[in-house]
Amino acid sequence: MNSTPTTAASLPASANGPRRSLRHGRQAALWTFLTLYAILTLYPLYWLIISSFKTNAEFFNKPFSLPESWQFANFITAWQSSKMGIAFVNSVIVSVVSLALTLFVTSLAAYVLARIKFRFKGVILTFFVIGMLIPIHSTLVPLFILMKQIGLLNTYWALILPYTAFALPTAIFVLTAYLASVPKEIEEAAYIDGTRLWGVFWRIMLPISMPALSTVVILSFLHFWNDFSFALIFISKSALKTLPLAIAGFADGYQTDYGLTLAAMTIAVIPTIAVYLAFQEQVMKGMTAGAVKG
């Protein structure tokens, strides 16, 4: 007696209906949860932006409503009163240089650790992983003494060097794990075609690792741009203060004018949003790369 396998198509409609309804119900519940999570996550940013356009009286009387008259002058006043132009430029210089150094050192170190076999490779990788466990703020006093002895206080390098050093462990860990998953056949084919080691690194491995590098860019830039403690300890010259220090000083002077304070905070948030939007597509590609078969 031949038995035919039971498939979803051969099941009666009465059996398929509950399964389909259950699947649609799960999808609806998932999308509802994700929508609520997105609203809860984005609402503080939305509230920050709309409140930055309000007068002080409107901020207290109608804190959750849209502005009756949009006060664009808040941004001009905040920019001029807090000298945010100088602080903005300082933050850009420190963040961009730190990010460039981080990406350069990370890409070289991760390529060696992921693709080349050598002695004590595991020990070196463990050394970088242990660096992720060091509390950053516990090093403020030793770093301050070191910076003072070598004469780097009140310079851009007093921020660039620590930023880069503390960003390297996480960046190397992320990029090494990504490069280790790349098939060896790609490199072997390049070597057969006559490409040398540096050519393989620059023309093949770096473009392939763009999703991981984009993740490193976002994480590192957020840390560099928003850091307050290092800038507060290592920088005392007003001409070298970064944006978090300028906003903190501005908030102390205008602590009763919330419209101006929130306008200054909105200006500081814009670059981080721009960096995320610029690189989020690559990050999404990296997250979904393993789910698609070529």
The 8 nearest C-alpha neighbors of each residue, nearest first, counted from 0:
[[1, 2, 3, 4, 5, 9, 6, 10],
 [2, 0, 3, 4, 5, 6, 9, 10],
 [1, 3, 0, 4, 5, 6, 9, 10],
 [2, 4, 5, 1, 6, 0, 9, 10],
 [5, 3, 6, 2, 9, 1, 7, 10],
 [4, 6, 9, 3, 7, 10, 8, 2],
 [7, 5, 9, 8, 4, 10, 3, 11],
 [6, 8, 10, 9, 5, 15, 11, 14],
 [7, 9, 6, 10, 11, 5, 15, 12],
 [10, 8, 6, 7, 5, 11, 12, 4],
 [11, 9, 7, 8, 14, 12, 6, 15],
 [10, 12, 13, 14, 9, 15, 8, 7],
 [11, 13, 15, 14, 16, 10, 8, 9],
 [12, 14, 11, 16, 15, 17, 10, 18],
 [15, 13, 12, 11, 16, 17, 10, 18],
 [16, 14, 12, 18, 13, 17, 19, 11],
 [15, 17, 19, 18, 13, 14, 12, 20],
 [18, 16, 20, 19, 15, 21, 14, 13],
 [19, 17, 21, 15, 20, 16, 22, 14],
 [18, 20, 22, 16, 21, 17, 15, 23],
 [19, 21, 17, 23, 18, 22, 24, 16],
 [20, 22, 24, 18, 19, 23, 17, 25],
 [23, 21, 19, 25, 24, 20, 18, 26],
 [24, 22, 26, 20, 25, 21, 27, 19],
 [25, 23, 21, 27, 22, 26, 20, 28],
 [24, 26, 28, 22, 27, 23, 29, 21],
 [25, 27, 29, 23, 24, 28, 30, 22],
 [26, 28, 24, 30, 25, 29, 31, 23],
 [29, 27, 31, 25, 26, 30, 24, 32],
 [30, 28, 26, 32, 31, 27, 25, 33],
 [31, 29, 33, 27, 32, 28, 34, 26],
 [30, 32, 28, 34, 29, 33, 27, 35],
 [31, 33, 29, 35, 30, 34, 36, 28],
 [34, 32, 36, 30, 35, 31, 37, 29],
 [35, 33, 37, 31, 36, 32, 30, 38],
 [34, 36, 38, 32, 37, 33, 39, 31],
 [35, 37, 33, 39, 34, 38, 40, 32],
 [38, 36, 40, 34, 35, 39, 41, 33],
 [37, 39, 35, 41, 40, 36, 42, 34],
 [40, 38, 36, 42, 37, 41, 35, 43],
 [41, 39, 37, 38, 42, 36, 43, 44],
 [42, 40, 38, 44, 43, 39, 37, 45],
 [41, 43, 45, 44, 39, 38, 40, 46],
 [44, 42, 46, 45, 41, 47, 40, 39],
 [43, 45, 47, 42, 41, 46, 48, 40],
 [44, 46, 42, 48, 43, 47, 41, 49],
 [45, 47, 43, 49, 44, 48, 50, 42],
 [48, 46, 44, 50, 45, 49, 43, 51],
 [47, 49, 51, 45, 50, 46, 265, 44],
 [48, 50, 46, 51, 52, 47, 45, 65],
 [51, 49, 47, 53, 52, 48, 46, 258],
 [50, 52, 262, 261, 258, 48, 49, 53],
 [53, 51, 70, 69, 50, 49, 71, 258],
 [54, 52, 50, 66, 51, 258, 70, 58],
 [53, 55, 57, 56, 258, 58, 70, 52],
 [54, 56, 58, 57, 258, 256, 257, 53],
 [57, 55, 58, 59, 54, 60, 53, 61],
 [56, 58, 60, 54, 59, 61, 55, 53],
 [57, 59, 62, 55, 56, 61, 60, 53],
 [60, 58, 57, 56, 62, 61, 55, 54],
 [59, 61, 57, 58, 62, 56, 55, 63],
 [62, 60, 57, 64, 58, 63, 59, 65],
 [61, 63, 58, 59, 64, 60, 57, 50],
 [64, 62, 61, 65, 46, 50, 58, 49],
 [65, 63, 61, 62, 66, 49, 67, 50],
 [64, 66, 49, 67, 63, 50, 61, 53],
 [67, 65, 68, 53, 69, 64, 52, 49],
 [66, 68, 65, 69, 53, 57, 64, 70],
 [69, 67, 66, 70, 53, 52, 54, 65],
 [68, 70, 52, 66, 71, 53, 67, 54],
 [69, 71, 52, 72, 53, 73, 68, 54],
 [72, 70, 73, 74, 69, 52, 75, 51],
 [71, 73, 75, 70, 74, 76, 52, 77],
 [74, 72, 76, 259, 71, 75, 70, 77],
 [73, 75, 77, 262, 72, 76, 71, 78],
 [74, 76, 72, 78, 77, 73, 79, 71],
 [77, 75, 73, 79, 78, 74, 80, 72],
 [76, 78, 74, 80, 75, 79, 263, 259],
 [79, 77, 83, 75, 76, 81, 80, 74],
 [78, 80, 82, 76, 77, 81, 75, 83],
 [81, 79, 77, 82, 76, 78, 249, 83],
 [80, 82, 83, 249, 79, 78, 77, 245],
 [83, 81, 79, 84, 80, 85, 78, 86],
 [82, 84, 86, 78, 81, 85, 87, 245],
 [83, 85, 87, 82, 86, 88, 78, 79],
 [86, 84, 88, 87, 83, 82, 89, 238],
 [87, 85, 241, 242, 83, 89, 88, 84],
 [88, 86, 84, 90, 85, 89, 242, 83],
 [87, 89, 91, 85, 90, 86, 92, 84],
 [90, 88, 86, 92, 241, 91, 87, 93],
 [91, 89, 241, 87, 93, 88, 92, 94],
 [90, 92, 88, 94, 89, 93, 95, 87],
 [93, 91, 89, 95, 90, 94, 96, 88],
 [92, 94, 90, 96, 91, 95, 159, 97],
 [95, 93, 97, 91, 223, 92, 96, 90],
 [94, 96, 98, 92, 97, 93, 91, 99],
 [97, 95, 99, 98, 93, 94, 92, 100],
 [98, 96, 159, 94, 100, 163, 95, 99],
 [97, 99, 101, 95, 96, 100, 94, 102],
 [100, 98, 96, 102, 101, 97, 95, 103],
 [101, 99, 103, 97, 98, 102, 104, 96],
 [100, 102, 98, 163, 99, 104, 103, 105],
 [101, 103, 105, 99, 100, 104, 106, 98],
 [104, 102, 100, 106, 105, 101, 99, 107],
 [105, 103, 107, 101, 106, 102, 108, 100],
 [106, 104, 102, 108, 171, 107, 103, 109],
 [105, 107, 109, 103, 104, 108, 102, 110],
 [108, 106, 110, 104, 105, 109, 111, 103],
 [107, 109, 105, 111, 110, 106, 104, 112],
 [110, 108, 175, 112, 106, 111, 171, 107],
 [111, 109, 113, 107, 108, 112, 114, 106],
 [112, 110, 115, 108, 109, 113, 114, 107],
 [113, 111, 109, 110, 114, 115, 108, 120],
 [112, 114, 179, 110, 175, 111, 109, 178],
 [113, 115, 111, 110, 112, 179, 116, 178],
 [116, 114, 111, 112, 113, 117, 110, 120],
 [117, 115, 114, 118, 120, 112, 111, 113],
 [118, 116, 120, 115, 119, 112, 111, 121],
 [117, 119, 120, 116, 121, 122, 123, 115],
 [120, 118, 122, 121, 123, 117, 124, 116],
 [119, 121, 123, 118, 122, 117, 124, 112],
 [122, 120, 124, 119, 123, 125, 118, 112],
 [121, 123, 125, 119, 120, 124, 126, 118],
 [124, 122, 126, 120, 125, 121, 119, 127],
 [123, 125, 121, 127, 126, 122, 128, 120],
 [126, 124, 128, 122, 123, 127, 121, 129],
 [127, 125, 123, 129, 124, 128, 122, 130],
 [126, 128, 168, 130, 124, 129, 125, 123],
 [129, 127, 125, 130, 131, 126, 168, 124],
 [128, 130, 126, 131, 132, 127, 125, 133],
 [131, 129, 127, 128, 132, 133, 168, 126],
 [130, 132, 129, 128, 168, 133, 169, 127],
 [131, 133, 130, 129, 134, 128, 135, 168],
 [132, 134, 130, 131, 135, 129, 137, 138],
 [135, 133, 137, 136, 132, 138, 131, 130],
 [136, 134, 137, 138, 133, 165, 139, 132],
 [135, 137, 138, 139, 134, 228, 229, 140],
 [136, 138, 135, 134, 139, 140, 133, 141],
 [139, 137, 136, 141, 140, 135, 142, 134],
 [140, 138, 142, 136, 137, 141, 143, 229],
 [139, 141, 143, 142, 138, 144, 137, 136],
 [142, 140, 144, 143, 138, 139, 145, 137],
 [141, 143, 145, 139, 144, 140, 138, 146],
 [142, 144, 140, 146, 145, 141, 139, 147],
 [145, 143, 147, 141, 142, 146, 148, 140],
 [144, 146, 142, 148, 147, 143, 141, 149],
 [147, 145, 151, 143, 149, 148, 144, 152],
 [148, 146, 150, 144, 145, 149, 152, 143],
 [147, 149, 145, 146, 150, 144, 151, 143],
 [148, 150, 146, 147, 151, 145, 152, 144],
 [151, 149, 147, 148, 152, 146, 145, 153],
 [152, 150, 146, 157, 154, 149, 147, 153],
 [151, 153, 154, 233, 146, 157, 147, 150],
 [154, 152, 234, 233, 235, 236, 151, 157],
 [155, 153, 156, 152, 157, 151, 234, 239],
 [154, 156, 157, 158, 159, 93, 153, 239],
 [157, 155, 159, 158, 154, 160, 151, 93],
 [156, 158, 155, 151, 154, 152, 159, 160],
 [159, 157, 156, 155, 161, 160, 162, 230],
 [158, 160, 156, 97, 162, 161, 93, 157],
 [159, 161, 163, 162, 156, 158, 164, 157],
 [162, 160, 164, 163, 158, 159, 165, 157],
 [163, 161, 159, 160, 165, 164, 158, 166],
 [162, 164, 166, 160, 101, 161, 97, 165],
 [165, 163, 161, 167, 166, 162, 160, 168],
 [164, 166, 162, 163, 167, 161, 168, 135],
 [165, 167, 163, 164, 168, 169, 162, 170],
 [166, 168, 170, 164, 165, 169, 171, 163],
 [169, 167, 127, 171, 170, 131, 130, 166],
 [168, 170, 172, 171, 167, 166, 173, 131],
 [169, 171, 167, 173, 172, 168, 215, 174],
 [172, 170, 174, 105, 168, 109, 173, 169],
 [171, 173, 169, 175, 170, 174, 168, 176],
 [174, 172, 170, 176, 171, 175, 169, 177],
 [173, 175, 177, 171, 176, 172, 211, 109],
 [176, 174, 109, 178, 113, 172, 177, 173],
 [175, 177, 179, 173, 174, 178, 172, 180],
 [176, 178, 174, 175, 179, 180, 173, 211],
 [179, 177, 175, 180, 181, 176, 113, 174],
 [178, 180, 113, 176, 177, 181, 175, 114],
 [179, 181, 178, 177, 182, 176, 113, 175],
 [180, 182, 178, 179, 183, 177, 185, 207],
 [183, 181, 184, 185, 180, 186, 179, 178],
 [182, 184, 185, 186, 187, 181, 114, 188],
 [183, 185, 187, 182, 186, 188, 189, 181],
 [186, 184, 188, 183, 187, 182, 189, 181],
 [187, 185, 189, 188, 184, 183, 190, 199],
 [186, 188, 184, 190, 189, 185, 191, 183],
 [187, 189, 191, 185, 186, 190, 184, 192],
 [190, 188, 186, 192, 187, 191, 194, 185],
 [189, 191, 194, 187, 193, 192, 188, 186],
 [190, 192, 188, 193, 189, 187, 194, 186],
 [193, 191, 189, 190, 194, 188, 187, 195],
 [194, 192, 190, 191, 195, 189, 188, 198],
 [195, 193, 190, 189, 198, 192, 199, 196],
 [196, 194, 198, 197, 199, 193, 190, 189],
 [195, 197, 199, 198, 200, 194, 190, 201],
 [198, 196, 200, 199, 195, 201, 194, 202],
 [197, 199, 195, 201, 200, 196, 202, 194],
 [198, 200, 203, 196, 197, 202, 201, 195],
 [199, 201, 204, 197, 198, 203, 202, 205],
 [202, 200, 198, 205, 199, 203, 197, 204],
 [203, 201, 199, 198, 200, 204, 205, 206],
 [204, 202, 199, 206, 205, 200, 201, 207],
 [203, 205, 200, 207, 206, 208, 199, 201],
 [204, 206, 208, 207, 201, 203, 200, 209],
 [207, 205, 209, 208, 204, 203, 202, 201],
 [208, 206, 204, 205, 209, 203, 210, 181],
 [207, 209, 205, 211, 206, 210, 204, 212],
 [208, 210, 212, 206, 211, 207, 213, 205],
 [211, 209, 281, 285, 282, 213, 212, 208],
 [212, 210, 214, 213, 208, 209, 174, 215],
 [213, 211, 209, 215, 214, 210, 208, 216],
 [214, 212, 216, 210, 215, 211, 278, 209],
 [215, 213, 211, 217, 212, 216, 282, 218],
 [214, 216, 212, 218, 213, 217, 170, 219],
 [217, 215, 213, 219, 214, 218, 220, 212],
 [216, 218, 214, 220, 215, 219, 275, 221],
 [219, 217, 215, 221, 220, 216, 214, 222],
 [218, 220, 222, 216, 221, 217, 215, 223],
 [221, 219, 223, 217, 222, 218, 216, 224],
 [220, 222, 224, 218, 219, 223, 225, 217],
 [221, 223, 219, 220, 225, 224, 226, 218],
 [224, 222, 220, 94, 226, 221, 225, 219],
 [223, 225, 221, 222, 226, 220, 94, 90],
 [226, 224, 222, 223, 221, 227, 243, 242],
 [227, 225, 223, 222, 224, 228, 229, 230],
 [226, 228, 230, 243, 229, 231, 225, 244],
 [227, 229, 231, 230, 226, 232, 136, 139],
 [230, 228, 232, 231, 227, 233, 226, 158],
 [229, 231, 234, 233, 227, 228, 232, 158],
 [230, 232, 228, 229, 234, 233, 227, 244],
 [233, 231, 229, 230, 234, 228, 143, 235],
 [232, 234, 230, 152, 231, 229, 153, 157],
 [235, 233, 153, 230, 231, 236, 232, 240],
 [234, 236, 153, 237, 233, 231, 240, 232],
 [237, 235, 238, 239, 234, 153, 240, 154],
 [236, 238, 240, 239, 235, 234, 86, 245],
 [237, 239, 236, 240, 85, 86, 89, 235],
 [240, 238, 237, 236, 89, 241, 234, 86],
 [241, 239, 237, 86, 238, 244, 234, 236],
 [240, 242, 86, 90, 89, 244, 243, 245],
 [241, 243, 86, 245, 244, 87, 90, 246],
 [244, 242, 246, 245, 227, 241, 247, 225],
 [245, 243, 247, 242, 246, 241, 240, 248],
 [246, 244, 242, 248, 247, 243, 249, 81],
 [245, 247, 249, 243, 248, 244, 250, 242],
 [246, 248, 244, 250, 249, 245, 243, 251],
 [249, 247, 251, 245, 246, 250, 244, 252],
 [248, 250, 246, 252, 81, 251, 247, 245],
 [251, 249, 254, 253, 247, 252, 248, 260],
 [252, 250, 248, 254, 249, 253, 247, 246],
 [251, 253, 249, 250, 254, 248, 255, 247],
 [254, 252, 250, 256, 255, 251, 249, 260],
 [253, 255, 250, 251, 256, 252, 257, 260],
 [256, 254, 253, 257, 55, 252, 250, 260],
 [257, 255, 253, 258, 254, 259, 55, 260],
 [256, 258, 260, 259, 255, 261, 55, 254],
 [257, 259, 51, 261, 260, 256, 53, 55],
 [260, 258, 262, 73, 257, 261, 77, 256],
 [259, 261, 257, 263, 262, 258, 250, 264],
 [260, 262, 51, 264, 258, 263, 259, 257],
 [261, 263, 51, 259, 265, 74, 260, 264],
 [264, 262, 260, 266, 261, 265, 77, 259],
 [265, 263, 261, 267, 262, 266, 268, 260],
 [266, 264, 262, 268, 267, 263, 261, 48],
 [265, 267, 263, 264, 268, 269, 262, 74],
 [266, 268, 264, 265, 269, 263, 270, 242],
 [267, 269, 265, 266, 271, 270, 264, 272],
 [268, 270, 272, 266, 271, 267, 273, 265],
 [271, 269, 273, 272, 268, 274, 267, 266],
 [272, 270, 274, 273, 269, 268, 275, 221],
 [273, 271, 275, 269, 270, 274, 276, 268],
 [272, 274, 270, 276, 271, 275, 277, 269],
 [275, 273, 277, 271, 272, 276, 270, 278],
 [274, 276, 272, 278, 277, 273, 279, 217],
 [275, 277, 273, 279, 274, 278, 272, 280],
 [278, 276, 274, 275, 279, 273, 280, 272],
 [277, 279, 275, 280, 281, 213, 276, 274],
 [278, 280, 282, 276, 281, 275, 277, 283],
 [281, 279, 283, 282, 278, 284, 277, 276],
 [280, 282, 210, 284, 283, 279, 278, 213],
 [281, 283, 279, 210, 285, 280, 284, 214],
 [284, 282, 286, 280, 285, 281, 279, 287],
 [285, 283, 281, 287, 282, 286, 288, 280],
 [284, 286, 210, 282, 288, 283, 287, 281],
 [287, 285, 283, 284, 288, 282, 289, 210],
 [286, 288, 284, 290, 289, 285, 283, 291],
 [289, 287, 285, 290, 284, 286, 291, 292],
 [290, 288, 287, 291, 286, 292, 285, 284],
 [289, 291, 287, 288, 292, 286, 293, 285],
 [292, 290, 289, 288, 293, 287, 284, 286],
 [293, 291, 290, 289, 288, 287, 284, 182],
 [292, 291, 288, 289, 290, 287, 182, 181]]
